[in-house]
Amino acid sequence: MSIQDEYTEKVKGHFRPLLAAHGQSFKAVDWGSKEGQTLRFSVLVQLLEQARTVHNQEPLGTSILDVGCGLGHFRDYLDVLGFHGTYKGIDILPEMVSEAKRRHPNSKFDCYNLFQERTLPGSFDYVMASGIFFCGDEKGMHEAISILFENCNQGLAFNSLSAWCEEKDEGEFYACPVKTIEFCRTLTPWLALKHDYMPNDFTIFMYKEKNS
């Protein structure tokens, strides 16, 4: 079994029992609280300001790919903001995708394995990934970042548990913010690191061109 297959099976084995136990709750996608999930979403969407400052576009009218979409909770958040652009969610767990489609029948969700396909399922201005790395490792994280950034049109935003936090849960991957930003710099000089919203989490923004 390849490393990618091992990761896929680990993710499925982790989330299937949670989905069965918690239904549509944030607990089904293993967030500690609804507030924490929403706070991470609020940081991710700051990436959309590039649409206004660089491309003179309406940020809420752009195209977004939600990687590791789970139940479509990020789609809920975008709806609250008044998002009217193009949205698509992908996840490697079929059960999650089915539930996301049921919750949002007018949005597009697909079961999709990024490591197998090595590209994105279409053309998207911005790619956003929340909470997709904690079941993996540094090598897999870097590989996914490379695929996502190479195939987006304008920018990528992702978050991760931070190795800087003092209390860590066993069995979860905590990425080093410095090592992660150094890797991202090999892909683009236009990026930003945010570690100011939670002590155990960080977000990185990566841009195709200067954000000013």
N, C-alpha and C positions, 0 to 999 in steps of 0.2 A: 504494500500500500504506500502511495506517495505521501509526502508531507502535506500536500494540498488536500488529499483525500482524508488524511487523519484529522486535519483541521475541520473539514466539512462534517465528518462524523461526530467530532467533539461538540461542535455547535449544535447539531441536531439532537444529540444526546442530552445536552444541557437545557435546551429551550423547550423541547417537547413536553416534559413533565410540568414545566412552569406554565405553559399554555393550557394544558389540561386542567391544572389546578386553579388558575387565576383568570381565565377567560380574557376579557378585553382590558383588564387592569394593566397599569404600568408594571406591576409585579410579573406579568407574563413575559416581559422583555427584560426582566431582572434589574430594574432601577430601584434604588433604595427608597425613593419617594417621588411623588408626582412633581413636587416643587423642584427637585434636582433635575429631573428629566426636562422640565420646561425651561429651567435656567440654561441648560446646555443648548437647547434649541435657540434661545434668545441670543446666545453668543454666536452660534453658527450663522444666523441670518445677517450678522454684521458684514459678512462677505459681500452681500448684495449691494452694499454702498458703492462698490466699484462700478456697478452698472450706471450709477448716477454720476460719479466723479470722473470716470474715464470715458465711458461710451455714451454719455448723455441719454441713457435709457431710463425708463421707469423701473425701479428695482423689483416691484411686485408684478411686473409683466414679462419677466424673463423666463428662461427654461431651466428647470432644476431636475437633477437625478438624485433621488434619495436612496443611498446604498445601505443595505441592512435595514430596510424600512419597517420590519416587524409588522405590527398591526396597523400601521399608517398613522401613528400618533403625530408625526411631524407634519403630515397632511392636515391634521386637525389644527395644529398651531398656525400653519400658513393660512388656513381659512379664516382664523380669527384676525390675522393681519390684513386680510382683504386681498390675498394673492389671486391674480387672475391670469397668470402666465401658464406655461406648459409644465406639467409635473408628471414624473414617473417614479415609481418605487420598485426596487428589486430586493429580493431576499433569497437565501439558499434553502429556506425551510418552506416546503409547499403548504403546510398547514397555516403558517403565518400569512402567506400570500392569499390563500383562500379567504381567511378572515378579514384581511385588509380590503379585498374586493367586496366582501359583503358589507363592510362598514362604509366604504366609499365607492358605490357602484359606478359613479361617473368619472372616476380617476383610473389611471393605468397602473397595474401592478403585475409583475412577472416573477416567476421563479427563475433565478439566474445565478450561475456560479462564475464569479469574476476570474478565478484562477484557471478555470477550464477554458473560458472564452477568450481571455487575454485582451479584451477590449470592452467598450460600453455598448449597450443595446440601443444605439441611436446617437444623435448629436445633441449635446446639451451645453448651455453656456456655463452653468455652475453645477458642481458635484458636491454633495454634502453627505458626510458619514458620521453618525453619532453612535458611539458605544460598540463598534464592530471589532475592536482589537483585543478585548480583555481575555478572550479564549485562545489567543494566539501567542506569538513570540516576536522578537525583534525582526528576524529575517522575513517572516510572513508579512509583518506590518510594512516594512520597506518595499517589499514586492507589490503589495496592494497600492501603496501610495504612488509608486511609479506608474502602474497601469491606469489609475484614476486620473492622475495629473496629465499624463501623456495624451489621454483621449478626451479631456474636457476642452471647451473652447476658450473660456476666460479665467476660471478659477476653481480651486478646490478648498473646502473647509472640512476638517476632521478633528475629533477629540480623542483623548485617551486618558486612562488612569495614569497618574503621575508617580514616578519613582521617588519624588521628593516628599510625598506624604509620609507621616510617621507611623501610622497604623495601616497595615495591609492585610487583606483577606487572602488566605492560603488558596493556591490554585488559580489565582487571577494574575494576568500580565500587567505590570506597571512599567510603562516606557520612560526612559530618561528624556526629559525635555531637551537637554543640550544635544545629546546624540541624535535625537529625532530632527531637530532643526538643522543640525549639521548635514544630515543626510538630505533633507529637503533642499538645502542650498546647492547640492550637486545637480538639482533639477531646474532650479530657477533662482535668480538673485532677488526676486520680488516676493517677499513673504513676511509674515508677522507671527509672533508667538504671544499668546495670552495665558497667563497663569495667575490672574487676579480676581477670579470669580468664585473659585472653590479651592481649598487646600490640597485636594487629592485628584485634581483634574486639570488638563490643559488643552487648549485648542490652537491649531495652526492654520493660518490662511496662506494659500499659495496662489500667485497670480501669474498669468501669461505675460503681462506687461506691467510697467510701473504704475502703481496705484496713486496717481496724483495728477 
